[in-house]
């Protein structure tokens, strides 16, 4: 039974969300603030953290920053703050998804399940080492060497995204194909989710993320990898 830790300063929202996941057969624990959440996450090691952006003590983004300093635990924002800039900020800081609180509960459960499945897949036996042009991707070590640059560490999701693109070198991969393969679902925010993840990958691997030479955008369609 997957263990989910909920973080929300709104006691009513916390109770409703806890009941929702308990009915879906999850083990649920909870915290009402950022400090307690960090103690619970580092002490209890849940399978996932579902986090409100607005808390009474720490900002939810600060909680995520502290988690990401040492853990790759899946983190999903579930928040009233759902403007585009909030979603982009959360994803760039390393959130696995950002879900607005007005999202239907069935979609909420489905998206959380998709994140958990993806993370479980990342823990399976490693994919084959990939070599394409001057690029070498080592999924087992979560490392990529791009051309003549030093080795760069990647997150499991970044490994899957880069592997997907490298295996299709020279082909155009649509946003829909990428979101289905890496995230396992589609949503109205699919384009921004993929764009943010590609941006983070470029920031690590391209010499100039604003003028990429290898991980390229194909306007209104998707992305392509050119070694």
N, CA and C atoms as a LAMMPS dump frame, in Angstrom:
ITEM: TIMESTEP
0
ITEM: NUMBER OF ATOMS
681
ITEM: BOX BOUNDS ff ff ff
-5.0000000000000000e+02 5.0000000000000000e+02
-5.0000000000000000e+02 5.0000000000000000e+02
-5.0000000000000000e+02 5.0000000000000000e+02
ITEM: ATOMS id mol type element x y z
1 1 1 N 0.85 -1.195 0
2 1 2 C 0 0 0
3 1 3 C 0.887 1.246 0
4 2 1 N 0.835 2.073 -1.044
5 2 2 C 1.693 3.27 -1.106
6 2 3 C 1.406 4.23 0.045
7 3 1 N 2.462 4.838 0.549
8 3 2 C 2.352 5.784 1.663
9 3 3 C 2.461 7.205 1.124
10 4 1 N 1.406 7.986 1.302
11 4 2 C 1.376 9.381 0.863
12 4 3 C 1.344 10.284 2.089
13 5 1 N 2.19 11.317 2.075
14 5 2 C 2.175 12.296 3.164
15 5 3 C 1.584 13.595 2.64
16 6 1 N 0.498 14.064 3.267
17 6 2 C -0.193 15.285 2.867
18 6 3 C 0.277 16.453 3.72
19 7 1 N 0.446 17.612 3.085
20 7 2 C 0.866 18.82 3.801
21 7 3 C -0.087 19.951 3.428
22 8 1 N -0.862 20.423 4.418
23 8 2 C -1.853 21.467 4.147
24 8 3 C -2.229 22.129 5.465
25 9 1 N -2.182 23.452 5.524
26 9 2 C -2.554 24.181 6.739
27 9 3 C -4.062 24.332 6.901
28 10 1 N -4.815 24.041 5.862
29 10 2 C -6.279 24.091 5.909
30 10 3 C -6.784 22.732 6.404
31 11 1 N -7.265 22.678 7.636
32 11 2 C -7.649 21.399 8.242
33 11 3 C -8.79 20.719 7.49
34 12 1 N -9.724 21.509 6.956
35 12 2 C -10.836 20.917 6.208
36 12 3 C -10.342 20.278 4.921
37 13 1 N -9.524 21.008 4.181
38 13 2 C -8.958 20.476 2.939
39 13 3 C -8.115 19.238 3.219
40 14 1 N -7.357 19.273 4.304
41 14 2 C -6.504 18.139 4.67
42 14 3 C -7.345 16.898 4.94
43 15 1 N -8.435 17.066 5.678
44 15 2 C -9.296 15.928 6.006
45 15 3 C -9.969 15.353 4.762
46 16 1 N -10.428 16.233 3.875
47 16 2 C -11.095 15.779 2.647
48 16 3 C -10.118 15.019 1.754
49 17 1 N -8.909 15.558 1.601
50 17 2 C -7.907 14.906 0.751
51 17 3 C -7.477 13.574 1.349
52 18 1 N -7.301 13.528 2.664
53 18 2 C -6.921 12.274 3.322
54 18 3 C -7.983 11.201 3.099
55 19 1 N -9.252 11.572 3.257
56 19 2 C -10.338 10.608 3.051
57 19 3 C -10.372 10.107 1.612
58 20 1 N -10.11 11.009 0.667
59 20 2 C -10.097 10.64 -0.75
60 20 3 C -9.064 9.555 -1.024
61 21 1 N -7.857 9.726 -0.494
62 21 2 C -6.795 8.753 -0.768
63 21 3 C -6.942 7.479 0.06
64 22 1 N -7.51 7.591 1.232
65 22 2 C -7.771 6.374 2.007
66 22 3 C -8.79 5.495 1.291
67 23 1 N -9.8 6.116 0.691
68 23 2 C -10.788 5.346 -0.086
69 23 3 C -10.142 4.697 -1.307
70 24 1 N -9.079 5.326 -1.816
71 24 2 C -8.365 4.776 -2.978
72 24 3 C -7.273 3.798 -2.548
73 25 1 N -7.281 3.413 -1.264
74 25 2 C -6.383 2.381 -0.729
75 25 3 C -4.929 2.829 -0.631
76 26 1 N -4.727 4.065 -0.213
77 26 2 C -3.395 4.561 0.118
78 26 3 C -3.274 4.649 1.638
79 27 1 N -2.045 4.456 2.132
80 27 2 C -1.758 4.773 3.531
81 27 3 C -1.45 6.264 3.589
82 28 1 N -2.145 6.995 4.46
83 28 2 C -2.037 8.452 4.489
84 28 3 C -1.539 8.929 5.85
85 29 1 N -0.536 9.81 5.829
86 29 2 C -0.127 10.566 7.01
87 29 3 C -0.196 12.039 6.627
88 30 1 N -0.1 12.931 7.603
89 30 2 C -0.282 14.343 7.261
90 30 3 C 0.443 15.267 8.218
91 31 1 N 0.666 16.493 7.737
92 31 2 C 1.23 17.582 8.532
93 31 3 C 0.478 18.855 8.178
94 32 1 N 0.382 19.766 9.143
95 32 2 C -0.326 21.022 8.893
96 32 3 C 0.622 22.182 8.615
97 33 1 N 1.928 21.93 8.63
98 33 2 C 2.898 22.991 8.378
99 33 3 C 4.181 22.451 7.788
100 34 1 N 5.015 23.361 7.288
101 34 2 C 6.237 22.961 6.614
102 34 3 C 7.263 22.31 7.521
103 35 1 N 7.446 22.84 8.736
104 35 2 C 8.442 22.274 9.647
105 35 3 C 8.107 20.824 9.997
106 36 1 N 6.846 20.603 10.385
107 36 2 C 6.425 19.24 10.708
108 36 3 C 6.53 18.335 9.485
109 37 1 N 6.229 18.876 8.318
110 37 2 C 6.3 18.084 7.091
111 37 3 C 7.72 17.605 6.828
112 38 1 N 8.693 18.489 6.983
113 38 2 C 10.081 18.103 6.728
114 38 3 C 10.536 17.028 7.7
115 39 1 N 10.15 17.145 8.967
116 39 2 C 10.504 16.097 9.931
117 39 3 C 9.867 14.766 9.537
118 40 1 N 8.614 14.818 9.103
119 40 2 C 7.908 13.597 8.729
120 40 3 C 8.489 12.964 7.474
121 41 1 N 8.833 13.792 6.493
122 41 2 C 9.364 13.27 5.23
123 41 3 C 10.733 12.638 5.44
124 42 1 N 11.612 13.323 6.159
125 42 2 C 12.953 12.785 6.363
126 42 3 C 12.956 11.637 7.371
127 43 1 N 11.97 11.62 8.269
128 43 2 C 11.913 10.546 9.253
129 43 3 C 11.126 9.339 8.797
130 44 1 N 10.04 9.571 8.051
131 44 2 C 9.17 8.475 7.658
132 44 3 C 9.35 7.978 6.248
133 45 1 N 10.036 8.75 5.402
134 45 2 C 10.314 8.384 4.012
135 45 3 C 9.063 7.885 3.278
136 46 1 N 8.039 8.726 3.119
137 46 2 C 6.842 8.316 2.375
138 46 3 C 7.162 8.09 0.904
139 47 1 N 6.24 7.414 0.218
140 47 2 C 6.416 7.178 -1.217
141 47 3 C 6.145 8.436 -2.025
142 48 1 N 5.378 9.364 -1.463
143 48 2 C 5.057 10.609 -2.159
144 48 3 C 4.652 11.67 -1.147
145 49 1 N 4.918 12.936 -1.497
146 49 2 C 4.453 14.079 -0.718
147 49 3 C 3.484 14.877 -1.583
148 50 1 N 2.302 15.177 -1.04
149 50 2 C 1.337 16.044 -1.716
150 50 3 C 1.281 17.336 -0.918
151 51 1 N 1.626 18.434 -1.565
152 51 2 C 1.996 19.659 -0.863
153 51 3 C 1.167 20.862 -1.31
154 52 1 N 0.607 21.584 -0.342
155 52 2 C -0.048 22.865 -0.611
156 52 3 C 1.022 23.951 -0.7
157 53 1 N 0.894 24.857 -1.661
158 53 2 C 1.894 25.92 -1.821
159 53 3 C 1.814 26.953 -0.701
160 54 1 N 0.622 27.177 -0.154
161 54 2 C 0.43 28.173 0.902
162 54 3 C 0.316 27.482 2.258
163 55 1 N 1.334 27.674 3.109
164 55 2 C 1.349 27.076 4.441
165 55 3 C 1.48 28.174 5.49
166 56 1 N 1.198 27.829 6.734
167 56 2 C 1.228 28.834 7.795
168 56 3 C 2.636 29.242 8.198
169 57 1 N 3.615 28.355 7.995
170 57 2 C 4.988 28.7 8.373
171 57 3 C 5.856 28.843 7.129
172 58 1 N 6.422 27.746 6.626
173 58 2 C 7.226 27.809 5.412
174 58 3 C 6.327 27.925 4.184
175 59 1 N 6.837 28.581 3.168
176 59 2 C 6.205 28.535 1.853
177 59 3 C 6.382 27.122 1.304
178 60 1 N 5.361 26.627 0.586
179 60 2 C 5.456 25.287 0.024
180 60 3 C 6.653 25.109 -0.893
181 61 1 N 7.021 26.159 -1.616
182 61 2 C 8.185 26.074 -2.5
183 61 3 C 9.466 25.875 -1.695
184 62 1 N 9.539 26.484 -0.51
185 62 2 C 10.71 26.307 0.343
186 62 3 C 10.772 24.874 0.879
187 63 1 N 9.631 24.302 1.204
188 63 2 C 9.6 22.898 1.626
189 63 3 C 10.147 22.013 0.514
190 64 1 N 9.713 22.267 -0.721
191 64 2 C 10.203 21.485 -1.856
192 64 3 C 11.708 21.656 -2.023
193 65 1 N 12.207 22.88 -1.925
194 65 2 C 13.652 23.111 -2.052
195 65 3 C 14.428 22.264 -1.047
196 66 1 N 13.956 22.222 0.184
197 66 2 C 14.67 21.487 1.229
198 66 3 C 14.607 19.981 1.004
199 67 1 N 13.478 19.505 0.509
200 67 2 C 13.383 18.082 0.176
201 67 3 C 14.35 17.737 -0.942
202 68 1 N 14.401 18.575 -1.974
203 68 2 C 15.212 18.28 -3.147
204 68 3 C 16.72 18.382 -2.89
205 69 1 N 17.12 18.974 -1.783
206 69 2 C 18.549 19.029 -1.477
207 69 3 C 19.13 17.636 -1.245
208 70 1 N 18.298 16.701 -0.785
209 70 2 C 18.845 15.381 -0.473
210 70 3 C 17.951 14.21 -0.857
211 71 1 N 16.711 14.458 -1.273
212 71 2 C 15.802 13.359 -1.595
213 71 3 C 15.196 13.526 -2.983
214 72 1 N 14.91 12.387 -3.622
215 72 2 C 14.217 12.398 -4.91
216 72 3 C 12.786 11.882 -4.744
217 73 1 N 12.263 11.987 -3.515
218 73 2 C 10.882 11.582 -3.242
219 73 3 C 9.917 12.339 -4.159
220 74 1 N 8.974 11.65 -4.797
221 74 2 C 8.011 12.365 -5.637
222 74 3 C 7.234 13.408 -4.834
223 75 1 N 7.115 14.6 -5.382
224 75 2 C 6.368 15.687 -4.746
225 75 3 C 5.364 16.239 -5.749
226 76 1 N 4.11 16.291 -5.347
227 76 2 C 3.043 16.848 -6.179
228 76 3 C 2.409 18.012 -5.429
229 77 1 N 2.352 19.174 -6.062
230 77 2 C 1.616 20.294 -5.483
231 77 3 C 0.123 20.102 -5.756
232 78 1 N -0.681 20.367 -4.726
233 78 2 C -2.144 20.348 -4.853
234 78 3 C -2.621 21.612 -4.162
235 79 1 N -2.885 22.659 -4.932
236 79 2 C -2.963 23.986 -4.332
237 79 3 C -4.041 24.871 -4.939
238 80 1 N -4.515 25.833 -4.121
239 80 2 C -5.386 26.893 -4.632
240 80 3 C -4.594 27.847 -5.524
241 81 1 N -3.289 27.951 -5.27
242 81 2 C -2.436 28.801 -6.107
243 81 3 C -2.113 28.042 -7.385
244 82 1 N -2.819 28.35 -8.442
245 82 2 C -2.675 27.563 -9.669
246 82 3 C -2.468 28.434 -10.896
247 83 1 N -1.923 29.64 -10.694
248 83 2 C -1.59 30.472 -11.846
249 83 3 C -0.437 29.833 -12.609
250 84 1 N -0.286 30.195 -13.865
251 84 2 C 0.775 29.609 -14.688
252 84 3 C 2.139 29.798 -14.045
253 85 1 N 2.394 30.996 -13.482
254 85 2 C 3.71 31.246 -12.89
255 85 3 C 3.963 30.374 -11.666
256 86 1 N 2.901 30.043 -10.904
257 86 2 C 3.052 29.144 -9.755
258 86 3 C 3.392 27.735 -10.225
259 87 1 N 2.669 27.263 -11.243
260 87 2 C 2.919 25.916 -11.759
261 87 3 C 4.334 25.803 -12.307
262 88 1 N 4.751 26.802 -13.064
263 88 2 C 6.096 26.779 -13.648
264 88 3 C 7.155 26.802 -12.558
265 89 1 N 6.967 27.639 -11.537
266 89 2 C 7.915 27.695 -10.431
267 89 3 C 8.042 26.332 -9.747
268 90 1 N 6.903 25.71 -9.449
269 90 2 C 6.932 24.408 -8.793
270 90 3 C 7.634 23.351 -9.618
271 91 1 N 7.344 23.309 -10.909
272 91 2 C 7.971 22.317 -11.782
273 91 3 C 9.462 22.566 -11.928
274 92 1 N 9.865 23.822 -12.024
275 92 2 C 11.291 24.128 -12.157
276 92 3 C 12.065 23.792 -10.89
277 93 1 N 11.404 23.848 -9.751
278 93 2 C 12.066 23.502 -8.491
279 93 3 C 12.142 21.994 -8.279
280 94 1 N 11.462 21.234 -9.141
281 94 2 C 11.571 19.782 -9.045
282 94 3 C 10.302 19.05 -8.689
283 95 1 N 9.142 19.738 -8.669
284 95 2 C 7.878 19.036 -8.425
285 95 3 C 7.58 18.095 -9.587
286 96 1 N 6.948 16.971 -9.281
287 96 2 C 6.612 15.993 -10.313
288 96 3 C 5.296 16.315 -11.009
289 97 1 N 4.47 17.131 -10.383
290 97 2 C 3.235 17.606 -11.008
291 97 3 C 2.723 18.775 -10.174
292 98 1 N 1.839 19.558 -10.748
293 98 2 C 1.229 20.696 -10.04
294 98 3 C -0.247 20.681 -10.393
295 99 1 N -1.082 20.377 -9.407
296 99 2 C -2.504 20.155 -9.641
297 99 3 C -3.321 21.206 -8.892
298 100 1 N -4.238 21.84 -9.594
299 100 2 C -5.113 22.831 -8.963
300 100 3 C -6.18 22.133 -8.128
301 101 1 N -6.59 22.774 -7.03
302 101 2 C -7.561 22.141 -6.13
303 101 3 C -8.956 22.022 -6.731
304 102 1 N -9.22 22.73 -7.808
305 102 2 C -10.527 22.573 -8.456
306 102 3 C -10.53 21.418 -9.456
307 103 1 N -9.414 20.706 -9.585
308 103 2 C -9.337 19.549 -10.48
309 103 3 C -10.268 18.447 -9.972
310 104 1 N -11.025 17.788 -10.849
311 104 2 C -11.897 16.689 -10.405
312 104 3 C -11.112 15.624 -9.644
313 105 1 N -11.716 15.068 -8.613
314 105 2 C -11.005 14.109 -7.76
315 105 3 C -10.529 12.885 -8.533
316 106 1 N -11.302 12.449 -9.53
317 106 2 C -10.889 11.279 -10.313
318 106 3 C -9.606 11.559 -11.082
319 107 1 N -9.485 12.773 -11.641
320 107 2 C -8.258 13.146 -12.348
321 107 3 C -7.099 13.295 -11.364
322 108 1 N -7.362 13.872 -10.21
323 108 2 C -6.35 14.028 -9.166
324 108 3 C -5.753 12.671 -8.795
325 109 1 N -6.608 11.696 -8.502
326 109 2 C -6.145 10.35 -8.147
327 109 3 C -5.356 9.729 -9.297
328 110 1 N -5.842 9.906 -10.532
329 110 2 C -5.171 9.317 -11.694
330 110 3 C -3.779 9.904 -11.886
331 111 1 N -3.643 11.211 -11.708
332 111 2 C -2.344 11.849 -11.916
333 111 3 C -1.35 11.468 -10.827
334 112 1 N -1.82 11.356 -9.602
335 112 2 C -0.947 10.891 -8.519
336 112 3 C -0.49 9.456 -8.799
337 113 1 N -1.412 8.61 -9.243
338 113 2 C -1.048 7.234 -9.581
339 113 3 C -0.032 7.167 -10.703
340 114 1 N -0.169 8.055 -11.693
341 114 2 C 0.782 8.08 -12.812
342 114 3 C 2.177 8.463 -12.338
343 115 1 N 2.269 9.432 -11.424
344 115 2 C 3.574 9.827 -10.885
345 115 3 C 4.204 8.666 -10.13
346 116 1 N 3.429 7.973 -9.31
347 116 2 C 3.964 6.84 -8.553
348 116 3 C 4.44 5.728 -9.479
349 117 1 N 3.671 5.431 -10.525
350 117 2 C 4.089 4.389 -11.468
351 117 3 C 5.394 4.759 -12.15
352 118 1 N 5.504 6.022 -12.549
353 118 2 C 6.725 6.464 -13.217
354 118 3 C 7.933 6.317 -12.296
355 119 1 N 7.764 6.67 -11.037
356 119 2 C 8.878 6.579 -10.093
357 119 3 C 9.232 5.127 -9.799
358 120 1 N 8.233 4.257 -9.761
359 120 2 C 8.507 2.836 -9.578
360 120 3 C 9.27 2.28 -10.772
361 121 1 N 8.919 2.716 -11.971
362 121 2 C 9.634 2.28 -13.17
363 121 3 C 11.083 2.728 -13.132
364 122 1 N 11.331 3.911 -12.569
365 122 2 C 12.697 4.434 -12.488
366 122 3 C 13.563 3.584 -11.578
367 123 1 N 12.934 2.834 -10.647
368 123 2 C 13.696 2.001 -9.719
369 123 3 C 13.9 0.593 -10.251
370 124 1 N 13.33 0.276 -11.399
371 124 2 C 13.512 -1.037 -12.01
372 124 3 C 14.933 -1.174 -12.55
373 125 1 N 15.321 -2.409 -12.979
374 125 2 C 16.658 -2.57 -13.545
375 125 3 C 16.932 -1.525 -14.618
376 126 1 N 18.146 -0.973 -14.646
377 126 2 C 18.435 0.171 -15.51
378 126 3 C 18.315 -0.129 -16.994
379 127 1 N 18.013 0.909 -17.742
380 127 2 C 17.978 0.815 -19.189
381 127 3 C 19.403 0.68 -19.718
382 128 1 N 19.507 0.321 -20.975
383 128 2 C 20.825 0.184 -21.591
384 128 3 C 21.512 1.535 -21.711
385 129 1 N 22.841 1.485 -21.643
386 129 2 C 23.649 2.68 -21.873
387 129 3 C 23.441 3.119 -23.325
388 130 1 N 23.231 4.409 -23.537
389 130 2 C 22.978 4.937 -24.875
390 130 3 C 24.132 5.815 -25.329
391 131 1 N 24.481 5.695 -26.6
392 131 2 C 25.509 6.547 -27.188
393 131 3 C 24.984 7.075 -28.512
394 132 1 N 25.067 8.388 -28.69
395 132 2 C 24.547 9.01 -29.906
396 132 3 C 25.407 10.223 -30.223
397 133 1 N 26.182 10.131 -31.309
398 133 2 C 27.119 11.204 -31.607
399 133 3 C 28.134 11.301 -30.484
400 134 1 N 28.329 12.471 -29.942
401 134 2 C 29.249 12.631 -28.821
402 134 3 C 28.574 12.537 -27.47
403 135 1 N 27.303 12.139 -27.445
404 135 2 C 26.543 12.065 -26.202
405 135 3 C 26.495 10.631 -25.682
406 136 1 N 26.715 10.462 -24.391
407 136 2 C 26.616 9.148 -23.754
408 136 3 C 25.722 9.284 -22.524
409 137 1 N 24.658 8.48 -22.475
410 137 2 C 23.731 8.488 -21.346
411 137 3 C 23.858 7.172 -20.591
412 138 1 N 24.159 7.266 -19.298
413 138 2 C 24.271 6.093 -18.427
414 138 3 C 23.082 6.097 -17.468
415 139 1 N 21.995 5.389 -17.799
416 139 2 C 20.81 5.413 -16.937
417 139 3 C 21.066 4.855 -15.542
418 140 1 N 21.937 3.841 -15.437
419 140 2 C 22.204 3.239 -14.126
420 140 3 C 22.809 4.254 -13.168
421 141 1 N 23.741 5.053 -13.669
422 141 2 C 24.378 6.061 -12.834
423 141 3 C 23.688 7.403 -12.874
424 142 1 N 22.634 7.509 -13.711
425 142 2 C 21.896 8.766 -13.907
426 142 3 C 22.851 9.898 -14.288
427 143 1 N 23.723 9.58 -15.26
428 143 2 C 24.754 10.524 -15.699
429 143 3 C 24.719 10.635 -17.216
430 144 1 N 24.948 11.837 -17.718
431 144 2 C 25.087 12.058 -19.155
432 144 3 C 26.355 12.849 -19.421
433 145 1 N 27.093 12.419 -20.435
434 145 2 C 28.246 13.171 -20.922
435 145 3 C 27.862 13.71 -22.292
436 146 1 N 27.808 15.025 -22.415
437 146 2 C 27.407 15.668 -23.657
438 146 3 C 28.63 16.217 -24.366
439 147 1 N 28.95 15.627 -25.527
440 147 2 C 30.1 16.044 -26.342
441 147 3 C 31.355 16.079 -25.47
442 148 1 N 32.047 17.22 -25.415
443 148 2 C 33.305 17.29 -24.674
444 148 3 C 33.126 17.921 -23.296
445 149 1 N 31.9 17.948 -22.796
446 149 2 C 31.623 18.574 -21.504
447 149 3 C 31.726 17.552 -20.374
448 150 1 N 31.916 18.014 -19.125
449 150 2 C 31.989 17.083 -17.988
450 150 3 C 30.676 16.333 -17.797
451 151 1 N 30.739 15.199 -17.098
452 151 2 C 29.544 14.414 -16.806
453 151 3 C 28.573 15.225 -15.95
454 152 1 N 27.283 15.058 -16.229
455 152 2 C 26.23 15.789 -15.522
456 152 3 C 25.267 14.783 -14.902
457 153 1 N 24.914 14.997 -13.638
458 153 2 C 23.939 14.139 -12.969
459 153 3 C 22.52 14.546 -13.371
460 154 1 N 21.672 13.527 -13.584
461 154 2 C 20.283 13.754 -13.971
462 154 3 C 19.341 13.104 -12.965
463 155 1 N 18.12 13.608 -12.888
464 155 2 C 17.083 12.961 -12.086
465 155 3 C 16.516 11.788 -12.892
466 156 1 N 15.811 10.848 -12.24
467 156 2 C 15.218 9.736 -12.992
468 156 3 C 14.321 10.2 -14.134
469 157 1 N 13.524 11.238 -13.908
470 157 2 C 12.647 11.723 -14.975
471 157 3 C 13.458 12.303 -16.125
472 158 1 N 14.534 13.024 -15.82
473 158 2 C 15.385 13.582 -16.873
474 158 3 C 16.053 12.472 -17.671
475 159 1 N 16.429 11.376 -16.993
476 159 2 C 17.001 10.22 -17.696
477 159 3 C 15.987 9.664 -18.69
478 160 1 N 14.753 9.481 -18.255
479 160 2 C 13.717 8.931 -19.139
480 160 3 C 13.426 9.869 -20.302
481 161 1 N 13.382 11.152 -20.041
482 161 2 C 13.105 12.118 -21.105
483 161 3 C 14.228 12.136 -22.13
484 162 1 N 15.475 12.208 -21.663
485 162 2 C 16.6 12.246 -22.595
486 162 3 C 16.72 10.934 -23.357
487 163 1 N 16.496 9.809 -22.678
488 163 2 C 16.536 8.51 -23.351
489 163 3 C 15.489 8.443 -24.457
490 164 1 N 14.291 8.926 -24.169
491 164 2 C 13.213 8.923 -25.163
492 164 3 C 13.623 9.71 -26.404
493 165 1 N 14.236 10.877 -26.205
494 165 2 C 14.644 11.717 -27.332
495 165 3 C 15.841 11.129 -28.075
496 166 1 N 16.838 10.608 -27.325
497 166 2 C 18.041 10.064 -27.963
498 166 3 C 17.722 8.836 -28.81
499 167 1 N 16.81 8.002 -28.337
500 167 2 C 16.439 6.803 -29.096
501 167 3 C 15.742 7.16 -30.406
502 168 1 N 15.25 8.379 -30.486
503 168 2 C 14.553 8.849 -31.69
504 168 3 C 15.31 10.011 -32.324
505 169 1 N 16.619 9.95 -32.237
506 169 2 C 17.478 11.02 -32.744
507 169 3 C 17.121 11.383 -34.184
508 170 1 N 16.918 12.68 -34.421
509 170 2 C 16.573 13.147 -35.756
510 170 3 C 15.09 13.106 -36.058
511 171 1 N 14.313 12.445 -35.196
512 171 2 C 12.865 12.391 -35.386
513 171 3 C 12.196 13.468 -34.534
514 172 1 N 11.035 13.899 -34.964
515 172 2 C 10.263 14.861 -34.182
516 172 3 C 9.351 14.091 -33.23
517 173 1 N 9.499 14.353 -31.937
518 173 2 C 8.651 13.735 -30.912
519 173 3 C 7.604 14.761 -30.491
520 174 1 N 6.347 14.424 -30.636
521 174 2 C 5.298 15.375 -30.291
522 174 3 C 5.182 15.521 -28.772
523 175 1 N 4.632 16.648 -28.361
524 175 2 C 4.395 16.862 -26.932
525 175 3 C 3.512 15.763 -26.365
526 176 1 N 2.504 15.345 -27.125
527 176 2 C 1.603 14.286 -26.67
528 176 3 C 2.352 12.976 -26.465
529 177 1 N 3.236 12.611 -27.395
530 177 2 C 4.023 11.387 -27.248
531 177 3 C 4.894 11.44 -26
532 178 1 N 5.52 12.585 -25.778
533 178 2 C 6.411 12.731 -24.625
534 178 3 C 5.626 12.636 -23.322
535 179 1 N 4.519 13.352 -23.226
536 179 2 C 3.754 13.362 -21.975
537 179 3 C 3.202 11.977 -21.664
538 180 1 N 2.757 11.254 -22.681
539 180 2 C 2.216 9.914 -22.452
540 180 3 C 3.314 8.943 -22.032
541 181 1 N 4.484 9.047 -22.647
542 181 2 C 5.568 8.109 -22.347
543 181 3 C 6.202 8.386 -20.993
544 182 1 N 6.427 9.65 -20.673
545 182 2 C 7.156 9.993 -19.451
546 182 3 C 6.219 10.167 -18.261
547 183 1 N 5.067 10.806 -18.472
548 183 2 C 4.155 11.094 -17.359
549 183 3 C 2.987 10.117 -17.259
550 184 1 N 2.593 9.547 -18.381
551 184 2 C 1.529 8.547 -18.356
552 184 3 C 0.121 9.104 -18.4
553 185 1 N -0.047 10.395 -18.652
554 185 2 C -1.373 11.002 -18.737
555 185 3 C -1.264 12.299 -19.523
556 186 1 N -2.402 12.818 -19.962
557 186 2 C -2.431 14.133 -20.607
558 186 3 C -3.31 15.068 -19.79
559 187 1 N -3.033 16.355 -19.88
560 187 2 C -3.774 17.366 -19.139
561 187 3 C -3.69 18.675 -19.908
562 188 1 N -4.464 19.649 -19.488
563 188 2 C -4.433 20.953 -20.156
564 188 3 C -3.071 21.624 -20.011
565 189 1 N -2.319 21.248 -18.992
566 189 2 C -1.002 21.837 -18.763
567 189 3 C 0.133 21.027 -19.4
568 190 1 N -0.196 20.05 -20.263
569 190 2 C 0.83 19.167 -20.82
570 190 3 C 1.975 19.935 -21.471
571 191 1 N 1.635 20.95 -22.276
572 191 2 C 2.684 21.691 -22.982
573 191 3 C 3.628 22.383 -22.008
574 192 1 N 3.089 23.014 -20.971
575 192 2 C 3.96 23.717 -20.028
576 192 3 C 4.773 22.741 -19.189
577 193 1 N 4.205 21.578 -18.858
578 193 2 C 4.94 20.563 -18.099
579 193 3 C 6.137 20.073 -18.902
580 194 1 N 5.909 19.728 -20.171
581 194 2 C 7.004 19.24 -21.016
582 194 3 C 8.018 20.349 -21.266
583 195 1 N 7.544 21.554 -21.558
584 195 2 C 8.454 22.673 -21.836
585 195 3 C 9.367 22.95 -20.65
586 196 1 N 8.825 22.891 -19.449
587 196 2 C 9.634 23.139 -18.256
588 196 3 C 10.67 22.044 -18.064
589 197 1 N 10.287 20.791 -18.28
590 197 2 C 11.229 19.681 -18.132
591 197 3 C 12.334 19.747 -19.18
592 198 1 N 11.984 20.106 -20.403
593 198 2 C 12.992 20.267 -21.453
594 198 3 C 13.925 21.424 -21.108
595 199 1 N 13.378 22.504 -20.592
596 199 2 C 14.199 23.654 -20.189
597 199 3 C 15.224 23.246 -19.14
598 200 1 N 14.804 22.454 -18.156
599 200 2 C 15.731 22.016 -17.108
600 200 3 C 16.822 21.115 -17.686
601 201 1 N 16.454 20.263 -18.643
602 201 2 C 17.433 19.388 -19.282
603 201 3 C 18.439 20.206 -20.086
604 202 1 N 17.953 21.184 -20.82
605 202 2 C 18.855 22.065 -21.578
606 202 3 C 19.795 22.826 -20.649
607 203 1 N 19.271 23.303 -19.524
608 203 2 C 20.098 24.068 -18.585
609 203 3 C 21.271 23.236 -18.078
610 204 1 N 21.074 21.92 -17.997
611 204 2 C 22.144 21.043 -17.526
612 204 3 C 23.108 20.636 -18.64
613 205 1 N 22.595 20.486 -19.861
614 205 2 C 23.378 19.826 -20.905
615 205 3 C 23.819 20.721 -22.061
616 206 1 N 23.081 21.768 -22.349
617 206 2 C 23.452 22.641 -23.464
618 206 3 C 24.448 23.705 -22.992
619 207 1 N 25.324 24.135 -23.876
620 207 2 C 26.241 25.232 -23.538
621 207 3 C 25.467 26.529 -23.317
622 208 1 N 24.426 26.731 -24.103
623 208 2 C 23.566 27.901 -23.957
624 208 3 C 22.121 27.413 -24.035
625 209 1 N 21.455 27.342 -22.883
626 209 2 C 20.093 26.803 -22.85
627 209 3 C 19.112 27.644 -23.658
628 210 1 N 19.42 28.934 -23.828
629 210 2 C 18.525 29.815 -24.587
630 210 3 C 18.7 29.669 -26.098
631 211 1 N 19.838 29.123 -26.513
632 211 2 C 20.096 28.863 -27.931
633 211 3 C 20.61 27.431 -28.078
634 212 1 N 19.745 26.457 -27.822
635 212 2 C 20.181 25.055 -27.833
636 212 3 C 20.595 24.581 -29.22
637 213 1 N 21.534 23.659 -29.247
638 213 2 C 22.007 23.086 -30.509
639 213 3 C 21.622 21.616 -30.645
640 214 1 N 21.167 21.009 -29.556
641 214 2 C 20.929 19.565 -29.577
642 214 3 C 19.497 19.171 -29.208
643 215 1 N 18.946 19.77 -28.168
644 215 2 C 17.565 19.476 -27.765
645 215 3 C 16.709 20.623 -28.293
646 216 1 N 16.136 20.405 -29.468
647 216 2 C 15.526 21.498 -30.221
648 216 3 C 14 21.467 -30.163
649 217 1 N 13.418 22.649 -30.192
650 217 2 C 11.963 22.793 -30.265
651 217 3 C 11.52 22.789 -31.722
652 218 1 N 10.5 22.017 -32.015
653 218 2 C 9.847 22.055 -33.325
654 218 3 C 8.519 22.759 -33.094
655 219 1 N 8.436 23.98 -33.535
656 219 2 C 7.324 24.863 -33.171
657 219 3 C 5.957 24.232 -33.423
658 220 1 N 5.112 24.326 -32.394
659 220 2 C 3.729 23.842 -32.423
660 220 3 C 3.605 22.327 -32.567
661 221 1 N 4.735 21.613 -32.485
662 221 2 C 4.679 20.151 -32.622
663 221 3 C 5.3 19.463 -31.406
664 222 1 N 6.585 19.741 -31.151
665 222 2 C 7.253 19.04 -30.061
666 222 3 C 8.741 19.314 -30.035
667 223 1 N 9.541 18.241 -29.96
668 223 2 C 10.986 18.39 -29.786
669 223 3 C 11.728 17.318 -30.579
670 224 1 N 12.997 17.606 -30.853
671 224 2 C 13.844 16.632 -31.525
672 224 3 C 15.25 16.718 -30.949
673 225 1 N 15.956 15.588 -30.979
674 225 2 C 17.331 15.532 -30.492
675 225 3 C 18.28 15.436 -31.674
676 226 1 N 19.265 16.339 -31.707
677 226 2 C 20.279 16.348 -32.761
678 226 3 C 21.642 16.236 -32.09
679 227 1 N 22.376 15.126 -32.247
680 227 2 C 23.663 14.965 -31.55
681 227 3 C 24.734 15.915 -32.074
